[in-house]
Amino acid sequence: MDVGEAESEAVARATLLVANMLQRPDQLQKVDQYRRRVQRKKASVEAMLKTAMQSQLDGVRTGLGQLQAALIDLREIKTCLSDMEQSLVRVPELSERLYECREEYVRHSQYAAAMENLKHIFTVPESVEKTHKWISEGRLLYAHQCLMDLENSRDDLLFELHKLPHQNPNDTRMLKEYFADVQKLSDDLGKQVWVILQRTLNTVRKEPTQIVTALRIVEREERADQFALQRQKGSGFLPPGRPKKWKERTLTVLKEAAAERIEGNMFEDREGSKNWLIKHLEVIRLLLLEDMKVIRSLCVPCFPPNYDITNRYVQMYHKSLANHLVEIIDGGLEDNEYVSLLSWVLNVYGGKELMGHPSLNIDVSKLGPLLDNKILDNLISKYLQNVNSNYDSWMNKALEIEEKEWYRSEPPQQDADSHYKTELPQLIHDMIRQNLEVAATISSDVQVQVLISSLVQVKLFAEKFKTAVTRYKATYYADRSQIQYFTTYIIALANSCQGLVDVMVAIKSQFWKSCGSTENDAKIATEFDALLTVYQRLRDLMCDHLMEEALLDLEEQFNALLTTRWLTNTEPMDTICLTLSDYFNDYSHLHQKNFDHVVQLALNTVAMRYTSAILGKRLTPKTQEDRKLVADRITAEALKLSSVFEQVAPDLVKFDSPCEVMKGLAEVIKVSDVEFISLELHRLLRRYPDMTGDHLTALLMLRGDLGRLDVRQRVADIMEEMRTQRAGPAPKSIFSHIHVSTSLFT
């Protein structure tokens, strides 16, 4: 935009402004007022413009002045550079002329250094002797000051020799030999310092000034090292023995002292005391706790802040203790030593008894684990192996003692409810409880692992227990006169199986709180179910042994059933009932669950043996009167058996008793009209659908009034009819356990 356009635009805006100001007649009276206001504003703007222009002009004037001065300086510099270039042309020639002067300067510097150190050079033997004396007297600061004077004199002279363009090795060697005792003094002084620092935690209690003195000497040497290294960067000269690194050596000495304090308090070993590890760890705890208190209260004021002595000591003790424990672990642990070490590492070390003690104010979370996870896992694994080994040994020992009890000429003990028992469940309970309580002192995770191991070991023990019982049974049947209380001990063992289950249920409820989702929960549930199954089967085996003994005594009576002699003699069934009653008196010493199981087993077994006798075709009635006599006898004996069982377990015979099978068979036998036999058979099959054609064939052949072909046809028709009416698998009854050979009826 040019000036003309700007002027036209300004005029247009002014016209618009005036038009707006004079829209009404009354505004004409204020024209003078408006004019004065505009004039004042115009004057103000003009003043501002003049000021701005003046400022710009002043800036331009200043800049031009500076440019003029810079130009003059550049011309002057150019002139100086030209002069320097002309002068430098003559420098090589001047250097050759001043060679002798330079040589003289070097000699003068050496002489000056020699003059400055002359008194030290002449008094080196005397200074060495004095320094040695002060070291012997323990005046270490004086000794160190004198030592530094000697070292400075030696180093200054060696440095002057180092600066010579053509060094003479003989001069350097001669100077080093002359100051040879200085290095020995340094070593002797260092030994005194290390001795003091090695005993820091003891010395700081009595003479903290010794610690301060030793640390001041170390700090001086550190500064001397830094100066020597700095000078080496510029000159390449490094005095002999530098850097001494006394601070690094100080930290090493403190670390070694910490390790010695931990390792040096093992006053007993495994051969001297069974509790050697417990005592050793307790001594370490007391020592560390006391040392940490001393460090916080006494060492902190003595050590420079840059040492961060509290945290440094904590880390040194932490690492030294870890190394010491690893050495103990590598040396091998036994029995409860695993528990003592794991409990101490996981609970005591970081707890309020040691590092977490309120007076120490140590952030335990920054320490990290005392032992690596791999070492801890390996240690826990060995502990669990040891637990399993102990379980195996203890259970074998308990079973050995238990088995000897079985052969005694005395009956087993009884509990408050007159149930026979053995000590095995209580022994195993005490053993497992003790292990779990001990494992709890380590951690809850380890306790869970021990619980799993306990379940597994008790489950495995069942097989050994079964083998011992089988051996016991074989010995008894080889000569029944050798063992007087076989029945009562088998009763006690059946109770022990139930007792072991009860023990493990109590253990699980006390020591396992299920979360429902963890891997351990699933494993415990699986192992526990497997254990219950194993001991349930073992309990059933004991009951089978009891039943086997009873059946062996009654074998002759069962063989006499359904024979011609049986029709006129009630002795077989009377003997069976009396014998069962006698055995039931012994079985009353079983736990209720076991007693119910044995009675049910006896009821099923007797019913099966009797039913097998009926289907065995031991006799053949010739007339209807004979068939009725047989059927009535069977019914009567079924009632007699029911009466015997009702006396000991009334609930068992009230609902679907196996004795009802005998009555049902008797009903088929005594049917007088063969045309109605099918109705009875249908009724029998509906009640016992697992009856087979062989069972029906044997039953009909017992009647003696049906031909073989007629029997087969009737059975085939009935079975086909029942097959079409039946839906789904047939429920089980005692017939599922009775097998009749068809060859008997061919």
Secondary structure, DSSP 8 states (H G I E B T S, - for coil): --HHHHHHHHHHHHHHHHHHHTSSGGGGGGHHHHHHHHHHHHHHHHHHHHHHHHHHHHHHHHHHHHHHHHHHHHHHHHHHHHHHHHHHTTHHHHHHHTHHHHHHHHHHHHHHHHHHTHHHHHTHHHHHHHHHHHHHHT-HHHHHHHHHHHHHHHHHHHHHHHHSSS--HHHHHHHHHHTHHHHHHHHHHHHHHHHHHHTHHHHHHH-HHHHHHHHHHHHHHHHHHHHHHHHHHHH----TT----HHHHHHHHHHHHHHHHHHTT----TTT-TTHHHHHHHHHHHHHHHHHHHIIIIIHHHS-GGG-HHHHHHHHHHHHHHHHHHHHHHT---TTHHHHHHHIIIIITTSTTTTT-TTT---GGGT--SS-HHHHHHHHHHHHHHHHHHHHHHHHHHHHHHHHHHTSSS--EE-TTS-EE-SHHHHHHHHHHHHHHHHHTT-HHHHHHHHHHHHHHHHHHHHHHHHHHHHHHHHHHH-TTS-S-HHHHHHHHHHHHHHHHHHHHHHHHHH----SSSHHHHHHHHHHHHHHHHHHHHHHHHHHHHHHHHHHHTHHHHHHTTSTGGGG--HHHHHHHHHHHHHHHHHTTS-HHHHHHHHHHHHHHHHHHHHHHHHTT-----SHHHHHHHHHHHHHHHHHHHHHHHHH-HHHHHSS-THHHHHHHHHHHT-SSGGGHHHHHHHHHHH-TT--HHHHHHHHHHHSSS-HHHHHHHHHHHHHHHHHH--S-----GGGG----GGGG-
